[in-house]
Amino acid sequence: GSAKEKAIRFYRSCMDTQQIESQGTQPLKDFLNQVGGWNTTGAGKANNFNETLRTLMGRYSTFPFFRVHVGPSPFDLKTNIIQIDHPEFEMPPKSKLKEKNYLEVTYQRLKKGKKKLGGLLGGPQDGPPDSFSLTLSFISNLQRVVTPLQERQQRGMLFFRTTIRELQEKAPAIDWLSCLQAVFHPMPMNLSQPIAVHDMDYLRGMSQLIKQWHKKRILHIYMIVCLVGNLSPALDSRFQDARLELSKILYGKMGSRMIPAERWRKCLTDTSSFFEPVLGQMIVQEIFPQQTKKHAEQMFSEIQDALYGQLDQLEWMDEQTRQEAKVLVSKLHVEIGYPAHILQSAKVNLEYQNLEINEDTFFLNVVACLKVLRENSYLKLLQNHSQDDWYVSPWTVHSYYSIRHHMVVFPAGMFRSPFFHMEFPSAVNFGAIGVFMAHELLHTFYGYVLPGGCPTCNSSALQKSIDCLVEQYENYGFKVNGTFTLLENTADTGGLAIAYQAYKNWLKKRKEEKHLPKIGLSHDQLFY
């Protein structure tokens, strides 16, 4: 069947709660047995540590010790590269809790719900009494070796270029070559394969911890916990209740505020995570006709023209810089609605051609989709990084500016009420989506505003404008640090002015505007 048919079958299998409830825990128990079960007592044959890790990473996209993904290379703008970072932890970091004895408090909290959480699968509580607390202790130690993002930024260590060979030397507890071969099969891997590491200090610390705990069964238990956490959303309601209870236990009041999503919403989210290009195509065809796209492009063109006019009025910008800025705007790549490839049905179908979806087995469908995700990451690594690779889905309400591609993106999801409608007066459209457009457009000029960014400009006039904006935002009474938020404030304030001028220019050309007599507001009032 087509990719669209498979996505619909996947959604239906997720919505069939009666079938999911009837299957209970058996689907996951069968999978756990393939990787050695919990093995809390040490009895029976446990898989080799790296063998289990390979299985989890290659078959089930589960990454207990580190995350692996493919992304644009920070060293070569046109290529993708394997990137490695620390994992996402279920347990809150120590910094989030005020208690002095963090681990003991967490242990006591979890102990209250331990039987329910582990009992669903005959988990660690069936083994020695210390296995549970030791597992928590290991997770806490693992979190402790993560280097905070701010520290990595200050040290200029957001990306560390390395190879599999160097990784093996720096973090020898992991069999890096075989693990990465499992993730990117059938692509050949060798020791010279380039890698971008986000936190090398973490990988060193992680490797030392694994060596220290290697003779204990805790590493295996921790890996199984991660696998269960990854696959449990595909299981019956008892698991969903247990996950909610876990959040309440770990995060207290914050966790108790978590309300389970309606089933249709959860299933839509699950479907979109595996079938993004398919859902993107369906949504674009439903809500974003070519007429809307053309209108949006005309609005953006008007906003660009208004920006050119505003540049001519900037007192602090010298003439040479002004002309450079205009060239910068003219060369901007604009993406509105959706990346072109999602409307290419044949290409999308090819991406899912080996995927089998059965409406009766939601759990197995999730496992099959995880395999396809892994295969697609291998294909992504072979391809050059493209402007078609958006950071957001077509249905999202989130625009952005990409410095890497000098590109602005406005997904189809933004061109809906209350931000945009073909029947709205132009004042409303320019005052809503138009401001977003101008905001993203102004992100291209960040370099000029930063210290030393425009050496030929009138620095005193520029600083006067900056000080005025900082003071404006700090006087709002919301404890805003105007200097810290300067770049966004510049885009907000300037974007509003540019969008308004663009609206006025639009009116002059078209000489007509829709009225909303029952509201009793002028066009200018509607804009604001």
C-alpha positions, 0 to 999 in steps of 0.5 A, a space after each residue: 500500500 501507499 505511505 498514506 494508507 500505512 499511516 492511516 492503518 498505524 493511526 487506527 491500530 493506535 486507536 484500537 484500545 480494545 485490542 491493545 488491552 487484550 494483548 496486555 504485556 505479552 508483546 513487550 515480554 517477548 521482546 525482553 526475552 530476546 535481550 536477556 530479560 531483567 536478569 536481576 539475579 545473575 542466573 541464566 545467560 545474560 547477553 554481553 554488554 555491548 551485544 545488548 547495547 547493539 541490539 537496543 540501538 540497532 533494532 529499537 532506537 533505544 540509546 541508554 548511554 548516549 544519543 546518536 543522530 544524523 544532522 548538518 555538519 558544523 564543519 562542512 555546511 553541505 554535508 550531514 554527519 553522525 552526532 553523539 550527545 548525552 541521553 535524555 534522562 527520565 529522572 530529574 537532575 539533582 539541580 532541580 531538587 532542593 533536598 540535600 540527600 537527593 538520591 535517598 529522597 528520589 529512592 524513597 519516592 520511587 519505592 512507594 510506586 515501585 511494585 506497581 511500576 515494576 510489577 507489570 513486567 516482573 521487574 527489578 523488585 523480583 531480584 535482590 533488594 539492592 538492585 533498585 537503589 543501585 540502578 538509581 545510583 548509577 543513573 545519578 552518577 551518569 547524570 553527574 558527568 554531563 557538562 552543563 550547556 552553558 559551560 560547554 558554550 563558554 569553553 567553545 565545546 559545543 562540537 568536537 570533531 573526532 573519529 570512531 578510532 579516537 572515540 574508542 581511545 577516549 571512551 573504551 568501554 563502548 565498542 563504538 564501531 560495532 554499535 554504530 554499524 548496528 545503527 547505520 547498517 548496511 552503510 559500511 563503517 570504519 575507524 576513520 568515520 568522522 563524528 561530531 561529539 557534543 560533550 566529550 567529557 561526558 563520554 569519558 566519564 560515562 566510559 569510566 562509570 561503565 567500567 566501574 559497574 561492569 561486573 554488576 548486573 545494574 548496567 543490564 537492568 538500566 538498559 532494560 529500563 530504557 527499553 521499557 521506557 521507550 516502548 511502553 507508550 505502545 502498551 496498554 493503559 496500565 503502562 500509561 497509568 504507571 508512567 503518569 504515576 512515575 512523573 508524579 513521584 519524580 517531579 511532585 507537583 509539576 508531575 501531578 499537573 500532567 494530564 493524559 492526552 485524549 487518545 486521538 491526540 496521542 495517536 496523532 502525535 505518534 503517527 506524526 513522529 513516524 510519518 511526518 512527510 505523509 501527514 505533512 502532505 495530507 495537511 498541506 493539501 487540506 489547509 494550504 491551497 496554492 492561492 494561499 501560498 501565492 498571497 503569502 508570498 506577495 505579503 512577504 515581498 511587500 515586507 521586504 520592500 518596506 525593509 529596504 525603505 527602512 534601511 534608507 532611514 537608519 541614521 547609524 548605518 553608513 552607505 556601504 553597509 546599507 547597500 550590503 544589507 540590501 544585498 543580504 535581504 535580496 539573497 535571502 531564501 524564503 520557504 513558505 508552507 512546506 518543503 517541496 519534496 513532501 508533495 512528491 508522493 512517489 518519493 514519500 512512498 519509496 521511503 516507506 516501501 519496506 514498512 509493514 503495518 497491521 491494524 491489529 498490532 500497535 506494539 509491533 507497528 511501533 517497533 517496525 516504525 523504529 526500524 524504518 527511522 533507523 534506516 532513514 537515518 542511514 540514508 540521511 547520512 549518505 545525502 548532502 544536507 539540503 535546504 529541504 530539511 526543515 527543522 519544523 513540521 509543515 503543520 507547526 506554528 513556528 517560523 525561524 531563520 536559518 543562519 546556515 542556509 540564510 533562509 526563513 521558513 514559515 510553515 503552513 500551520 502559521 497561515 491559519 486563524 488567528 494569524 492569517 485568513 484569505 477573508 481577513 482584512 489586510 490589516 489583520 493579516 499584516 498585523 499578525 502573520 506580517 509581523 512574524 515575517 518581518 521579525 524573522 527577516 530582521 534576524 538576518 541583521 543580528 551581526 550589525 547590532 552585536 558589539 563590533 559587528 559594524 565597524 564602519 557604522 556611526 557607533 554612537 548613534 547605534 549605541 544610542 538606539 540600543 540604549 533606548 530599546 534596552 531602557 524601553 523593555 526594562 521599564 515594562 515592570 516584568 523584570 526583563 533584562 533588556 540587554 540579554 533580550 536585545 536581539 529578539 526585542 530588536 526583531 519584535 519592535 522593528 518587525 512591527 514597524 516594518 509590517 505596518 509600513 508594508 501594510 500602508 504600501 499594500 493599501 496604496 497599490 490596491 486602494 481597497 480594504 475590507 471593513 468589519 463594521 460590527 467591530 467598530 475599529 479602524 484599519 489601523 486599530 485592526 492592525 495593532 
